[in-house]
Amino acid sequence: MILVVHNQKGGVGKTTTALHLAAALAMGGQTACLIDADAQGNATQGLGLDPRPAVAEWILEGQWEPVTARTRLDVLPGGPTAQRWWETAGQDVVAERFRQIPLTYDWIVVDTAPAHSTWIAGLLRVAHGIIVPVDLSFYSLAGVADVLGRVPPGRLIGLLPVRYDLRTRRSIEMLDALKRIAGARVAPPIRQCVDLDRAAQAGRTIWEWAPHATAAEDYLTCVEWMVTHIAETRHPAGRR
């Protein structure tokens, strides 16, 4: 399954979410490959690997060279490139590259750049499912409608609230507002957790850095919600 984590707004926990969804799936016994499609290479660094433009080489030249990051988890690294490949890759090229991925993974999880381009449009088109992380702030919520307008019909799995703080009324109000927009499509929130930043700086997942942190529990809950939601969508009750 191709799972795309996308929001054209930056700073909404997109990379952290993509990395931890892929890692949680691998921890649960699934095989996963994380594609770091942001030229900053943050998802690559977040797993303790050196950034390099492997995704650009794959898109432009067809060189599929993922590296093993953890048990059952591979990464196709991202990193700075001399070419603005995300502007030149046509949607048909993107679709063809994804069709050529070896059928050795249960999940392909893609972390995208905070932008909208031909490459992103092609990626959203080939996605089997899309998760949209949403920071619980006014400006982030204001852009949700625009993001949802770009998601192909039937591909949205859900909106994932991040940096949720039960101690503040504003955070609770923002979560309620998001639920009014998307209803049952809102995933269980990821609570504010400073250990996520510390883990990223150390090149480790939250379960490796602080296994009892709130985010460690929340991302496992998110994966369970996501897998259940996908199963219910594909096989609704009463249908065979």
C-alpha positions as CSV (number, residue, x, y, z in Angstrom):
1,M,0.0,0.0,0.0
2,I,1.3,3.5,-0.9
3,L,0.6,5.8,2.1
4,V,1.4,9.5,1.5
5,V,1.8,11.9,4.4
6,H,1.2,15.4,3.0
7,N,0.4,18.9,3.9
8,Q,1.6,21.8,1.8
9,K,2.1,23.9,5.0
10,G,5.4,23.4,6.7
11,G,6.0,22.8,10.4
12,V,3.0,20.6,11.0
13,G,4.7,17.4,12.0
14,K,4.7,15.8,8.6
15,T,8.1,14.3,8.7
16,T,7.8,13.1,12.3
17,T,4.5,11.5,11.4
18,A,5.8,9.7,8.2
19,L,8.8,8.4,10.0
20,H,6.9,7.1,13.0
21,L,4.1,5.6,11.0
22,A,6.6,3.6,8.9
23,A,8.6,2.6,12.0
24,A,5.4,1.5,13.9
25,L,4.3,-0.6,10.9
26,A,7.7,-2.3,10.9
27,M,7.6,-2.9,14.6
28,G,4.2,-4.5,14.2
29,G,5.6,-7.1,11.8
30,Q,4.9,-5.4,8.4
31,T,7.6,-4.6,5.9
32,A,7.9,-0.9,5.1
33,C,9.9,1.5,3.0
34,L,10.0,5.2,3.9
35,I,10.5,7.4,0.9
36,D,12.0,10.7,2.0
37,A,10.7,12.9,-0.8
38,D,11.7,16.2,0.8
39,A,15.0,17.6,-0.4
40,Q,15.9,18.6,3.2
41,G,16.3,14.9,4.0
42,N,14.9,15.3,7.5
43,A,13.2,11.9,7.6
44,T,16.5,10.3,6.6
45,Q,18.4,12.1,9.3
46,G,15.6,11.3,11.8
47,L,16.5,7.6,11.4
48,G,20.3,8.3,11.9
49,L,21.2,8.1,8.2
50,D,23.1,10.6,6.0
51,P,21.0,12.6,3.5
52,R,21.6,12.0,-0.2
53,P,19.5,12.6,-3.3
54,A,18.4,9.0,-3.8
55,V,14.8,9.9,-4.4
56,A,15.8,12.4,-7.1
57,E,18.0,9.7,-8.7
58,W,15.1,7.3,-8.6
59,I,12.6,9.7,-10.1
60,L,14.9,11.1,-12.8
61,E,16.9,8.0,-13.7
62,G,15.0,5.0,-12.2
63,Q,17.8,4.1,-9.7
64,W,15.9,2.3,-6.9
65,E,18.5,2.0,-4.1
66,P,16.9,2.0,-0.6
67,V,19.0,1.3,2.5
68,T,18.1,-0.7,5.6
69,A,17.3,1.5,8.6
70,R,15.7,-0.9,11.0
71,T,14.4,-4.4,11.0
72,R,11.7,-4.6,8.3
73,L,12.2,-0.9,7.6
74,D,14.1,0.4,4.6
75,V,14.5,4.1,3.6
76,L,15.0,5.7,0.2
77,P,17.0,8.7,1.4
78,G,16.3,12.3,0.5
79,G,18.8,15.2,0.3
80,P,19.8,18.4,-1.5
81,T,20.1,18.2,-5.3
82,A,21.5,20.5,-8.0
83,Q,18.3,20.1,-10.0
84,R,14.8,21.1,-9.0
85,W,13.6,17.6,-9.9
86,W,10.3,18.1,-8.1
87,E,9.3,20.7,-10.7
88,T,10.4,18.7,-13.7
89,A,9.0,15.2,-12.9
90,G,5.7,14.7,-14.8
91,Q,2.8,12.9,-13.3
92,D,3.1,10.0,-15.7
93,V,6.8,9.6,-14.8
94,V,5.9,9.5,-11.1
95,A,3.2,6.9,-11.7
96,E,5.6,4.7,-13.7
97,R,8.3,4.9,-11.0
98,F,5.9,3.7,-8.3
99,R,4.7,0.9,-10.5
100,Q,8.3,-0.3,-10.8
101,I,8.9,-0.6,-7.1
102,P,9.6,-4.2,-6.2
103,L,6.7,-6.0,-4.6
104,T,8.7,-6.7,-1.4
105,Y,7.0,-4.2,0.9
106,D,3.6,-4.3,2.6
107,W,3.8,-0.5,2.9
108,I,5.4,2.4,1.0
109,V,5.2,5.5,3.2
110,V,6.1,8.8,1.6
111,D,7.1,12.0,3.3
112,T,6.5,15.0,1.0
113,A,7.9,18.5,0.8
114,P,5.7,21.3,2.2
115,A,4.7,22.6,-1.3
116,H,2.5,21.8,-4.2
117,S,4.1,20.8,-7.6
118,T,3.6,18.5,-10.5
119,W,5.5,15.9,-8.6
120,I,3.2,16.2,-5.6
121,A,0.1,16.1,-7.8
122,G,1.4,12.9,-9.4
123,L,2.2,11.4,-6.0
124,L,-1.3,12.1,-4.6
125,R,-2.7,10.5,-7.7
126,V,-0.8,7.2,-7.2
127,A,-1.4,7.1,-3.4
128,H,-3.7,4.4,-2.0
129,G,-4.2,6.5,1.1
130,I,-3.3,10.0,2.3
131,I,-2.7,11.2,5.9
132,V,-2.8,15.0,6.5
133,P,-1.0,16.1,9.7
134,V,-2.6,19.3,11.1
135,D,-1.0,21.5,13.7
136,L,-3.7,22.7,16.1
137,S,-3.2,26.4,15.4
138,F,-5.5,28.9,13.7
139,Y,-3.4,29.3,10.5
140,S,-2.9,25.5,10.1
141,L,-6.7,24.9,10.4
142,A,-7.4,27.8,8.0
143,G,-5.4,25.9,5.3
144,V,-7.1,22.6,5.8
145,A,-9.8,23.2,3.2
146,D,-7.2,24.1,0.5
147,V,-5.3,20.9,1.3
148,L,-8.4,18.7,1.2
149,G,-9.3,20.3,-2.2
150,R,-6.1,18.9,-3.7
151,V,-6.6,15.3,-2.4
152,P,-8.1,13.0,-5.0
153,P,-11.6,11.7,-4.0
154,G,-11.6,8.5,-2.0
155,R,-7.8,8.7,-1.1
156,L,-8.0,10.6,2.2
157,I,-7.6,8.3,5.2
158,G,-7.7,11.1,7.7
159,L,-6.5,14.3,9.3
160,L,-4.0,13.8,12.1
161,P,-4.0,16.5,14.8
162,V,-0.5,17.0,16.2
163,R,1.0,18.9,19.2
164,Y,-2.3,18.5,21.1
165,D,-2.1,20.0,24.6
166,L,-4.9,19.0,27.0
167,R,-3.8,21.8,29.4
168,T,-4.9,24.6,27.1
169,R,-8.4,25.5,26.2
170,R,-7.2,26.8,22.8
171,S,-5.9,23.4,21.8
172,I,-9.2,21.7,22.8
173,E,-11.1,24.3,20.8
174,M,-9.0,23.8,17.7
175,L,-9.5,20.0,17.9
176,D,-13.2,20.5,18.2
177,A,-13.1,22.8,15.1
178,L,-11.2,20.2,13.2
179,K,-13.8,17.6,14.0
180,R,-16.5,19.9,12.8
181,I,-14.6,20.1,9.4
182,A,-13.8,16.4,9.0
183,G,-15.9,14.4,11.6
184,A,-14.9,10.8,11.7
185,R,-11.9,11.4,9.4
186,V,-10.0,13.0,12.4
187,A,-7.5,10.5,13.8
188,P,-6.7,10.3,17.5
189,P,-4.4,13.3,18.3
190,I,-0.7,13.2,18.9
191,R,-0.1,15.0,22.2
192,Q,2.6,17.6,22.6
193,C,5.9,15.8,23.4
194,V,9.3,17.4,23.6
195,D,10.9,13.9,23.4
196,L,10.0,13.8,19.7
197,D,12.5,16.6,18.9
198,R,15.1,15.0,21.1
199,A,14.7,11.7,19.4
200,A,15.0,13.3,16.0
201,Q,18.2,15.0,16.9
202,A,19.6,11.7,18.1
203,G,18.5,9.9,14.9
204,R,16.2,7.6,16.8
205,T,12.5,6.9,16.9
206,I,10.4,7.8,19.9
207,W,10.3,4.1,21.0
208,E,14.1,3.9,20.9
209,W,14.5,7.2,22.8
210,A,11.7,7.4,25.2
211,P,9.4,4.4,24.9
212,H,7.1,5.6,27.7
213,A,6.5,9.1,26.3
214,T,3.0,10.2,25.3
215,A,4.0,10.3,21.6
216,A,5.1,6.7,21.8
217,E,1.7,5.6,22.8
218,D,-0.1,8.1,20.5
219,Y,1.6,7.0,17.3
220,L,0.8,3.3,18.0
221,T,-2.8,4.3,18.6
222,C,-2.7,6.3,15.3
223,V,-1.5,3.3,13.3
224,E,-4.1,1.1,14.9
225,W,-6.8,3.7,14.0
226,M,-5.4,4.0,10.4
227,V,-5.3,0.2,9.7
228,T,-8.8,-0.2,11.2
229,H,-10.1,2.7,9.1
230,I,-8.6,1.3,5.9
231,A,-10.1,-2.1,6.6
232,E,-13.5,-0.7,7.3
233,T,-13.4,1.4,4.2
234,R,-12.4,-1.5,1.9
235,H,-14.7,-4.0,3.5
236,P,-17.7,-2.2,5.0
237,A,-19.9,-4.1,7.4
238,G,-22.5,-6.2,5.6
239,R,-20.5,-6.3,2.3
240,R,-18.3,-9.1,0.9
